[in-house]
Amino acid sequence: MISEEIITIFYSMDLITQGLLGAVVGQAGFKKTLGRKAIAYGAIIGMVPDADVFFKLFSADICAEMLYHRGFTHSLFFAPLLAPLAGWLCNYFYKHQQQTSWIGLWFWGLITHPLLDIFTVYGTQLLAPFSTHRFSFSAVPILDPFYSLPLLLSIITGWFLKKRVTLSRILASGVLLVTTMYLFLGVTVHDQTLKFVREHEKKPLVRMEAFTTMFSIFYRRVVIEEPHQFRVGYINMLRLTPIKWHELSKANVASRIQLIREIKIFYWFADDWVLPMHEGETLTFYDLRFGISEDCLKGYWGMSMAQDEKVYWEYFPLAISFTKVRDFWGLIFK
């Protein structure tokens, strides 16, 4: 029932998916020279950029995770800097003459991590530390079995094809090709969703975005910003029907956003997809990018500010049961 626990699961599954991708990269590109170590090390290397989540453990700043996660370790400059040193160390440790392969494994294992992350909703600072812009295609959800399972099957098969290296590498290369095509299919679905909504809207829009939900690229959470409110609705791109819109009024807090550091950072983190609402004596800011159904129109998390202007994180109740997951998939493929 607690969103914070579910969010922890999301982060864990995201980390596992990155490990799977790194392992398949190792299998496809470096198993011939490094053997099965390429798969094992590829999995570890693929998860290394997410070590930035531990920065918050050394900071009392409640914005630490927003500021540091998916920052420099997820930039395009991290892999070229770390790969030569890490590759040299691995080659020295194993006393092999495979330094080029080790450097290549580290480079591709690291660089594919942020390249995958930009296809999710969360946003990634690809140009850090030179730019704080968060790049996001909103193409695939953080949890997507259609992306992750082929990677897992490739690893299992490749691990046991110890002597059939060429076949193992061809299989892994094919899986990387198919899963990459799936990412771009997500981009296409995103664009088609926006096109569909625009064609059915009769009035000018301030902003609009089609975010992914939990398990599918086809079921989208559409958020439209208007001068005094947001509209939120869900659409199944496999079975197009008119969207049922829900109106959420915005509190007028434009002047306060610039004065409170934590709230200003939160708006940057959420790419301004933030709903401010007065709730009693508290002002709550909801991150509108995330939600799986009409049960969570305002999202999973946000920040609250009391009258003394003290700011703290909020995680909102979200119940996910096997019945709901089953009904969710039934809704998508109905």
LINGIRA-V354428 format. One record per run of one state. SS is the DSSP state (hx for helix, st for strand, lp for the rest). FROM is the first residue (numbers start at 0). LEN is the number of residues. If there is no record, write none. Layout:
BEGIN
ss=[SS SS]
from=[FROM FROM]
len=[LEN LEN]
END
This chain:
BEGIN
ss=[lp hx lp hx lp hx lp hx lp hx lp hx lp st lp st lp hx lp hx lp st lp st lp st lp st lp hx lp hx lp st lp st lp hx lp st lp st lp hx lp]
from=[0 2 34 36 58 63 68 71 74 77 94 98 117 123 124 134 135 144 160 164 200 206 212 218 226 228 236 245 249 253 257 260 269 273 279 281 287 293 296 300 305 310 315 321 332]
len=[2 32 2 22 5 5 3 3 3 17 4 19 6 1 10 1 9 16 4 36 6 6 6 8 2 8 9 4 4 4 3 9 4 6 2 6 6 3 4 5 5 5 6 11 2]
END
